[in-house]
């Protein structure tokens, strides 16, 4: 994992998320790119000056956030983009090749309705880059146990698992698989990818209305340090394709969540 992107919005938790990313990057020998996306439109004559001023202001704010973090000699570079978020992600990925995105959910507050808001939800929805969602207040530590939950064991590309394998090898993690049979599952869904089986220590089958319900059922028994799920239109975060947000009634995890995408490059 050479290049890690940390999108910095207006969240008051930005410093915490960046510190987690720095600690993670130090362990994996990675570089960090902090990114701010803005959208400025206007007449051609004034657009350039306005865009530059906003970009400069954004960079200064990012420098202030970086200044509050113990960088531990980890390389942190600043990137800004004028336009839509999905275009900015594609642009920076095309330029440097991103291996991981680290971001925070919308809020840990139980009074807050959403787990993923418009921005964090859009990042999960619009990109095929592996993403690590880190709850507020989480400090980086080795993942001793990883729970991988899914409703279909079919993976068309082995390299989808690369981030998971790299984390497992670095932390010497125990990987437990949870195969959740949901209504309408097919026999093909039960065919679990051999690469996934090769890295696992345990396989559990359960029947539940959704994959999330299966995770809730086994969460307390497993006590995982990391939850790993797959991004599919009919998978764990399927509600994203309807409204670009995830409410806490649909999904919530108090631990880091690694989202691996099965979307084609």
C-alpha positions, 0 to 999 in steps of 0.5 A, a space after each residue: 500500500 504505497 499511496 493513501 488518500 485522506 479526503 479532508 472535508 469540514 469535519 471537526 474530526 479531520 485531525 483524528 482521521 489524519 493521525 490514524 492515517 499517518 500511524 497506519 502509513 508509518 506501519 506500511 511504509 506508505 505516503 499520504 495525500 490529503 485532498 480537498 475538493 471544491 466546486 467553483 463556476 462562473 464567468 471565464 474572466 473571473 473564474 481563474 482568480 476565484 478558483 486560485 484564491 479558493 484553492 490557496 485558502 484550502 491548502 492553508 487550511 490543510 496545512 493547519 490540520 497537518 500541523 496538528 498531527 504527529 507526522 512521524 516522518 511520513 510523507 504528506 502531500 496536498 492535492 486540491 481539485 475544482 469539480 465533482 468529487 468523483 472526478 477528483 478521485 479519478 484524477 488523483 488516482 490516474 495521476 499517482 495510483 491510489 491503494 487505499 482511502 482512509 476516511 471517517 464515517 459521518 458521526 459516532 453520535 448515537 443521536 446522529 441519523 447517518 453512518 455515511 453522509 453525502 460525502 463519505 457515501 459518495 466516496 464509497 459509491 463512486 470509486 473502486 478504490 479500497 476504503 478504510 472507514 475509521 470511527 471517531 476516536 479510534 487509534 491505530 493498532 494491529 488487527 488481531 482478528 478480522 471478520 470478513 462478511 459476505 452474501 456471495 463468495 464469488 470474486 471475479 478478480 483475486 487482486 480484490 483481496 490484495 489490501 486484506 492480504 497485506 493487512 493480514 500479513 503485516 499484523 499476522 491477523 486471524 481471518 474469519 469468514 461469515 457467509 450470510 445466506 439471505 433470501 433468494 440466495 443461489 447455489 453459486 453464491 455459496 461457491 467461495 473464492 479459493 483465495 479467500 478460503 486460503 487466507 481464512 482460519 474459520 468459516 461460518 454459515 448463517 441465515 439472516 434477512 441481510 448481511 448486516 443482520 448476520 454481522 450483528 448476530 456474530 459480532 459479540 461472539 467474534 469481537 473482531 478488530 476489523 470488519 471487511 465487506 465487499 462493495 456490490 450494488 446488491 451487497 452490504 451498502 446497496 442503499 447507497 445506490 438509492 440515496 448516496 447515504 447509509 443510516 445507522 439503522 441500515 448499518 453501523 460498526 464501532 470498529 474500522 471497516 475495510 470496504 473492498 470493491 468488486 467493481 471493474 476498473 
